[in-house]
């Protein structure tokens, strides 16, 4: 019976966590505090107060949780955009998602090496980790409000593209850090091969899923979201087995499938979006549980604060301003894209990669990423609604009504 009681305790804690995650959406809407940020800080504090809870989650588990979460987040992100919306802003999205990620990582690398005195490899790992953005955090702040026009598409599309790019870049730099015969060509080859295979698998998987969605009827309406979720997992797994970017594959598949008209598509979309929101919070909470704030060196805090400030106020505005120069955007929209590059689950995931690979300064990298992400979602994220209003960015209120009963 003790085992039953112990498992009951686990179920109670997990269920209470999910209930709090749902409740946090109301808190975020009222106070403009991102829901994931609440769980990040709360989990970090709890882990310091209870060693038993802190020991329950390892960095390896965070990495695995991150994989599952990102499959859902990226597929849902792609489906929410769809190919029709992407075509409107495809050039800015590709420029920011690919070249912007490399430029941001490069500038952070230079700053970390010259200003903070890290080695080039450690600086490159930090740059690759904090380069990707995460509008899912911004959406949790905006609540029922949605950024309309090309601005919203650019921010969403950029994050969907730069996540796989950042992951491939991080893997390449880790290869350089851990293998004697690996050089810059390793990073380039790793990136090109992962992107090519991931894109091919994503397109093939999307069309296979589209055929099933249109032609294969299921006995219950509740099975349609499960089929889509399972397909996203298969697409990711197939790309990974073929040494491609599974994350790019699921994002591309989501883009293609997002425009398809199929039975129970609206219900499926709602389920996937709900799962993506929960997945984001779970990753933040898992990270928080692996953080020992008491062990943080004063220098970790200072380095993280310096990088977060420079990234938000100097590096991203420079990169975005240069790459979006040809785009037809109003000044307010342009400035909002510069300010809207919030950090989220992917930097956490990439920092876990560095720890698992046992690279030099891995724990410091992990700690710095925590500080950068925490400041981004708490300080920068809480200003998003005010920034949108001040810059006169077009927004609309989206009310999700329950489906009508037959």
N, C-alpha and C positions, 0 to 999 in steps of 0.2 A: 504493500500500500504506500510505502514511502516514495517509491518511484512514481506512482500516480500523483501524489501530492507535489513532488518536485516538478513533474511535467506540467501540472496544473498551474504552478507558479510561473513557469515559462510562458504558458499560454496567456495567463493574466497580464504579464508584463508586455508581451508583444501586442496583444489586443488593445491594451491601454495606450501603448505607443501609437498605434494606428489611429485610435480615437483622437488622441491629442494632435496627430498630424492633420486630421480633417478639421479639427477645431482651430488649428493655427491659421487656416485660410481666412477665417473671420477676423482674427487678430491682425493679420497682415493687411487686410483691406481697411481696417479701422485706423491703424497706426503707421502704415506704410513701412512695416518691418518685414523683410522676406521671411516666409515660414521656415525655409531650410536653415536660415541663420539662427533662428531660435533654437533649433535642435542641435546645431553645431556647437554653440556656446554651452547649452545646457548639458549635452553629453560630455563635453570636456570638463566641466565643473564636477559632474557626477563621478567621472572616472577618477578624479583626484580625491574625492571623498570616500570612494569605495574601491579598494583594490580588487575585490572579487568581480565587480562589474567590469573594471578595466581589463582584467585578464580574460574576460569572456570573448573578446574580439581581438584578433591578431591582424597585422598588416596584410598577411596572406589572404585572410578572409575579406578584408576591405577590398583587395584587388578583385576577388571573385564576385563579391557583391557589386562592385563597380561595373564589371563586365555585363552582368545580367541587367543592371539598371540602365546602362547605356544602350543596350539593345532596344529596350522599350522606349527610352527617351529619344533616341535618334530616329527610330522608325516613326514614332508619333510626330516628331518634328518635321520629318519629310512629308508625311501625309497631310499635316496641317498647311504646309505651303502648297504642295502640288505643282505639277509642271506648268500649268497655266500662269500661276502667280510668279513662278520662278523666271519665266521667259521675260517678264516685264523688267526684272532687275538682275538678269543673269550675269551681265558683265561686272557690275559692282560686287556681286556675291562671289564670283570666282576670283576677282582681284583681291578682295579682302580675305576670303577664305583660304586661298593658297599663298599668294605673294604677301598678303598682310601678316599671315602667321609666321612666315619665314623672316620678314622684316622686323616684326615685334620681338621674336626670339633672338634675332641678331643684335638688336639694340639693347635688350635686357642683358644679353651676354657681355656686351662691351661695358655696360654700366657696372655689372657685378664684378667684372675683372679689374677694371680701372679704378672704380670708386670704392668697392667693398673688398678688394684684394683677394678674390677667389681665384683658383686656377682656371684656365680656359675650359677644361672639361667640366668642372663643377659649375662654372658660369653658364656653359651651354645647356647643362641639365636643368638649371633653374629657369633659363630662358624658354626652353622647350616646354617645361611644365606649366608656366603661367601665361603662355601666349594664347591658348584657346579661350574663347568666350562662352557664356552660357545665358542666353536670353530667358531660359526657363525660370531663372531667379527673378528676372525683371517681370515676367508674366505673373508671378506670385505676388509681386508688389502692386501691379496694376489692377489685379482682381478682375472685375467685370469689364474694365476698360481695355480696349484693344487698339494698338497703334495701326492706323489704316494707311493706305497708299504705299509707295515704294519703300518708305523708311522701315516699316515693320517687316516687309519681305527681306530687305537687306540684312537686318539684324538677325532674323531667324535663319535665313539661308547661310549667312556667314558662319554662324555657330555650328550648323550642320556640316559644313564643309571643313571648317578649321579643326573640329574635333578629330576626325580621322587623320588629317594632315599633322596635327600636333602629336598624335600617338605614334605615327610612323616616324616622325622626326625624333621623338624621344627614344624609340627602339634603336634607331641608327646611332644616336649619340652614346647610348648604353653599350652598344657593340664596340664603339671606339674606346670607351672607358675600360672595358673588361677584356678586350682581345688585343694582343700586341701587334698583330698584322693588319688590324683594321684602321682605315683612314677615312678621309672625307668622301672618297669614292664609295665607301661602304654606306654612308648615309644616303647618298644620291641613289644608289642602286636599290637600297631597301625601300626608299620612298617610291621610286618609279614602279618597282615590281608590286608592292602592296597596293598602290593606287590602281594600277592596270587590272590586276586580278580582281580586286574588290569591285571596281566598276563593272566588269564583265559579269561577275556572279550576281551583282545587284540587279542588273538589267534582266538577265535570264530568269532569276528568281521572281522578279516582279511580274513578268509576263506569264510565268507558270501559275503564280498565285492569282493573277487576273483571270486566267482561264477557269480556275477552280471557283472563284467568286461568282463568275457569271453563269457557269454551267452546272455546278455541283450543288444540289440542294441538300440541306441538312435537316434532320428530323426535328430539331429544336432551335428556337431563336437564340438561346443562350450559348449554342455551340459556335456561332459565327465569330464572335470576338476571340474565342479560344483557338479557332482555326487560324486566324490572322496572327495571333501571338505565337503559335507554334511555328508558323511559316517564317516569321521574323527570326526565330531561333535557328531554324534550319538554314536560312540564308546566311546568317552570321557564321554558323558552324562550317558550312561548305566553303565559304571564302577563307576562313582561318586554316582549314585543313589543306587548302591549296596555296597556303602561304601568302594570302592576300589580306587586305584590310576588311575584316568582317564589319567594322563600324561604318565604313564607307558603303559597303554592300547594303546594309539595312537602311541607311539614309536614302540611298538612290532608290531602293525598292519602295520605300515610303513615298518618295516624290512621285513615282509612276502610279502607284496604287491609289494615291490620294485623289486623283481625278476620275477614278473609275466609278461608274454607277452600278451598284449591285444590291441585292436584297439585304436589308438590315445594316446597310453601310453606316447610317447615322448612329445607330446604337453601338456598332463596333467602334466607331471613332470616339464616342463618349467613354467607352470602357478603356480604350488605349490611352486616352488623355488623362483619365483618372489614375491609371497605373503609372504613367510617366511622372505625374505629380508626386505620388507616393514614393516612387523609386528615387527621385531627387532628394527627398527628405531622408530616406533610409541611408543613402550614401553619406550625407552630411552627418547624420547621427553616428554612423559607423566610424567615420573619421574622428569625430569628437571623442569617442571611447578609446581610441588608440593614442590620444594626445595626453601627455603628462605635463600639465602647465607648470607644476612645481619644478620640473627638471629643465625648463627653458632657460637657456643662458640669456643674459641681458643683451648680448650682441645679436642673438637670433631675433629678438623683438625689434631692435633698431634696424637691422638689415631688412626685415620684412616690411617695416613701416616705410623705410626709404624707397624700396622697390615699388610698394603699392602706390605711394604718392607720385613718384616719377612715371609709373606706368599709366596712371589715370590722367595726370595733368600735362605730361610732356610726350611720352613715347607713343601712346595710342593716338592722341590728336595729330602728331606729326605723320604717322603712318596712314591714318584714315584720310587726313587732309590731302596728302599727296596722291593717294590712289583714287579718291573720289573727286579729284579736280575736274575730270571731264563729265561727271554725272550731272544730270539735270535735276538738281535738288535745291530747295530754298535754303537760305543760310541757317534758319532755325533747325531744319531737318538734318542738315549736314553736321551741325554742332551736337544734335541729339544722338546721332550715330557715333560720334566721337565719345560722348559721355556714356553711351549705353553698353559699352563692352564689359559687362560684369563677369566675374569669375565664379565658377561653380564646381560641379562634380568632376569634370575632366582633370583639372589641375591636381585634385586629390588623388585621382586614379593614377596619374602619371608620377606623382611623388611616391606612391606605393611601389611602382615599378622600380624606381631608383633604390629603395630600401631592400626590396627582394633581390636585386642584382648585386647588393653589397658593394656599391661603388663608394669611393672616398666621399666623406662628408654627407653620407646618405641621410642620417638622422637630422642634420642641420637643414638639408634641403627640404625634408618633410616638415620641419618646424617652420621654416620660412614660408613655404606654400600655405600652411595653416594660417599664418598671420596675414598674408596677402589676400587669401580668400575671405577670411573673417572681416577684414577691413572693407573689402569690395562689396560684400553682401550687406554689411551693417551700415557703413557710412555712405558709400556711393549708392548702394541700392535704395536706401531710404529717401534719397533725393530725386529719384526717377520721376514720380508723379509731378513734383514741383518743377522739375526741368522741362517736362513735356508741356506743362501749362505755360511756363515762362517763354519757351521757344516757339509756342504756338504750333506744336506738332499736331496734325490731324488725328483725332481719336474718336472712337465710337464705343458706346456701351453695348455689350453683348449679354442679353438675357437668355439663359438656357431654360426653356420651358420643358416640363416633363412630357413625354409622348402621350398623345391622346389615347384613351382606352376605346377599344372597339365596342 
